[in-house]
Amino acid sequence: MASDPGTNKITLWFIAGFLVLVVGGVIIAGAYNSSNSSATLTTPPGFVATTAPALTSADWTVGDATSSVTFIEYGDYECPACGEYEPIVEQLISNYGNRVLFAFRNFPLYTIHPNAGISAQAAEAAGMEGGVAAFWQMHNMLYAKQNDWVTTDPSQVVAKYFNGYAQSIGLNVATFDTDINSTQVMNKISTDVTGGNSASIDHTPTFFLNLKQIPNPTTYAQFAAVLDAALASSTAK
């Protein structure tokens, strides 16, 4: 018995419409799950949450000094990954600085980054001369201009770049040049590194929330979710 052409067309249109709905639903669900997963921080296999030394008055901090939520970054100014993370960290400081205390500690990877040590010294020297504000200005500038100085010979990078950075933020260059190799600066970096080693740091950047290491978030949303949870927990106590 021959089939009705009209019936066949209706059937085909029904199947096509059903497939469109199914595919559309899959796409929407995928987009929804993707947006949710962007704020989900997963713990990689074998991850161990080590503990960083407590913050002291010697640490460079910014934000709410009275907050019960602290966020520490161990970083290397020559590290490309640290440079990639820096805009996210700056955004976090801008958005959460009235509720969270942020700190930066040096962890120069001397064996693979020739200018890691001298750039850490530059940030510390800026802070030694100009205080907290000068430290963070130099800190931000070193990361913002990382691609400019990163391949320069360590023996020339201060004269070629760092002195200019110091002058641009209002420091006395002669004093800066003296401080950059001072015992105080070298001891501060050594203290940071020793603390990082005690926390078994093996990469930069490494982040600690309330002194406990966290897996590196990959998006601003993940960082924000971690901080929001910590703030909610501190408020609930």
N, C-alpha and C positions, 0 to 999 in steps of 0.2 A: 504494500500500500504506500503510495507516494506521500511524502510529508508536505505540510502546508508551508510555503515560503514565508508567509507572514509570521507564522509561529516560530520558525527558525530564526528570523531576524530579531524577534522579541527576546528569544532565549539568549542569543549572542549579546544583545545589548545588556541583558540582565547580568550575564557573566562578566562582561567588560566593566560594568558599573561596580559589581562586587569586588573585582580585583583592584579597581581604583581606590575603593574604600579601605581595603586591606592594606595596600601599599601606603596610602596616606596615613593610616593608623600607625603603621610601623615607623614611618618617618617622624611623626609627631612624638611617639613614645621614645624614639631614639634621641630626639632633640631634648625632650624633658629629662631623660636619664642623664644626658650629657651635661645639661645645666646643673643638675643636682650633684653629679660626680665631681664637677669642677670645684666644689666646696668640701669634698670629702677627702680627708687626709688618711691615706692607707699606710700601715706599718709594714715595711719590707721584711721578708724572712731573715731571721738571724739578727734583727735590730735589737740593740741593748741600750736602754735609756740610762746613760751615765750621768753623773752629777758634777756640775761646775762649782768652783769655789764661790763662796758668798761674795756679794758686792761689798766694796769698801769705798771710803772717801777718795781713794786713788783712782777709781774707775772713772772713765769718761761716760757720763750719762746725760740723757735728755728726756724730758717728759715729766710725769708726775712723781716727784720724789717721795710722796707719801703713799703711793699705790702699793697694794699687796700683790700686784701682778708685775713681774719683771720679765724682760725679754732681752737676752744676751746674744750677740753675734760674735763668733770668733772668725776673723777674716784676714785676708792677705790682699794688699792693695794692687798687686800685680796679677792676681788670680782672675781669669776671664769670667768664671762662674760668679765670683763675688761682684764683678762689674755688672753682670746681667741682673743679679738680684737687687742691686743698689736702688734702682728706681722704685721697686716694690717696697723696700724697707723705708725709703724716704716717704712714700705715700702712707705707710702704716704709722710712721711717726707723726705725720701731719694730721691723720684722722684719729689716732688713739693717744696722742701725746698728753691729752688732758686726763687720761685714765690709766695709762701704763707707763712704767719706767723702762726706757730702752738704754742699752749699754753696748759699747763696742770694745772688743779686746783683740789685741794683735796675735796672729798666728802665722807669721811669714814662713812660707815653704822655701827655705833657703836653697835646698838642693836642686829645685827645678825652676825657681824664679829669681834670676840674678838681682833684680831691683826690689825684691820683696822687703829686704832688711832696711835699705836706705829710705824707701818710701814710708815705712812704719816710723822710722826716725824722724822724717819730715813732719808727719802728723803730730808726733809726740813733742817735737821741738816747737811747733806752732802753739800747742796747748801750754807748754812750759812758759812761753813768752807772753801769750795773749789770753790765756785762760780757756774756759770751756767753749766760749763762742768761737774763738780762733781755731781750737781743735776741730770742731765740727765743720767749720768753713774749709779748712785744709782737707779734712776727711772727704767731704763731698767733692771738692775740686780734684783730688787725686783720682777718684773714680770717674768723674765726668770727663776728665782729660786723659784717661788711662791709655787710650790708643796713641796719644801724642808722645808720651815719655817711655812707654813700656819697653821699647827695643833699644833705648839709648844706653850707652856704656855707663855702668854704675859710677865710674870715676868722673863722668861729665854731667850726669843727670841733675845734680843739685844746681850747678852753675847755669845749665842750659834751660832748666824748667822750674825746679822747686824754689829757687830764689825769687823768680818772677811771681810765682803763686804767693809766696810769703809777702812780697811787697804789695800785691794786689789786695790783700786783706788787711793791710795797714801795719804789718810787722816791720821791725828794724832788721834789715837783711844781715847786717854784721852780727847782731845778737843771735839771729836765727842760725847763721853759719856756725857760731860757737856752740849753741845748744844742741845742734843736730848730732854732734859726736860726744855729747856730755855723758858723764857717768850716770846721771839721773835718768836721762832718756834711755840709755842702754839697759839700766836696771829695771825700768818700767816694762820694757818689751820682754825682758827675760822673765819677769814675774808673770806676765800674761801667758807666755809660752809654757812655763812650768805648770801653771794652772790648767792650760789646755791639755798638756800631756797627762796630767793626773786624771783628766776626764776622758782619756783615751781617744782624743780627736785624731782622725786620720784623713780628713778632707776639709776644704774650705769652700763655701761658708758652712759653719756648723752652728745650729741655733739651740738655745736653751730657754725653756719657759719655766719660770719659777725654779731655776737652777737644774731642771731635768731636761736632758737632751730630747729633742723631738725629731722625727724624720723630716727631711727638708721638704716643706711645702713647694709646690710648683706653680701656684697661681696666687694672686692677691686674695681671691675668695677663700682659699684654703688657710692662708695666714689669718685672715679676718675671723674665720670660723673658730680657729684655735684660740684666738684672743677673746672672742665673744664668750666662748665656753668657760675660759678661765675667769673672766670678769663676773659671769653669772654665778660661778661657784663661790667666788670670794664674797659676793653680795649675800649669798644664801647662808653664809656662816654666821 
